[in-house]
């Protein structure tokens, strides 16, 4: 299990798989794993471990 | 015209020495000079921030006048120029530098590396995400105060500031996106801008209360 935005959920192999499963638009988010920002180019090669705390911040348009 | 001595005395009458010193020596970059950025820049300049770096590629358009701090005489002028002139009318001693540039992953370092605090004030979600990701991954100490969710006439009470981590603050209601049926309204955008400017002043003065 991992913690996504404060809630437990099933672990996926990679960060990208998790983001796709949760329907995040990868060009509109910032992602932290255990407090470390993950570059967009690394989403696919970033593997997840049990207990990882993942924060996904989504941006919406307007300003 | 006022003299520097008069301006300086007006700051001293409001702030203790330490606060005044921190604010007048602060350097802040504002990325995007629309409804958020034009308000943020004016708020920070009125507070006495010593150096603002204003960044926008665009010129003032009639569709900006509903919520951005420009007027009819500014139409066709670069937002950087129009806003600088406006600010100088109430704070003639501020240092303002500008970049008429579209911010991309390639030029983030060139544009923002001299500024310890950056306000993300773009309108497109993709550009917001790009700047936040670049600042957090490419810079070590720079703080970014970003905004997401201020469209429509939803409750003003759901616009809040969240501290995501030591370098990343997010203001807004996080969900209400501009759409054909959900326009931006001046007060709600300015409310979000006020959150951002307040957060910047908290960071500058070391009085964070989020």
Interface residues (C-beta under 8 A of the other chain):
Chain A: X27 X28 X29 X30 X32 X35 X37 X39 X40 X55 X57 X58 X59 X60 X61 X62 X63
Chain B: X32 X34 X35 X36 X37 X121 X122 X123 X124 X125 X126 X128 X129 X130 X132 X133 X136 X137 X146 X147 X148 X149 X150 X151 X164 X165 X168 X170 X174 X175 X176 X177 X178 X184 X189
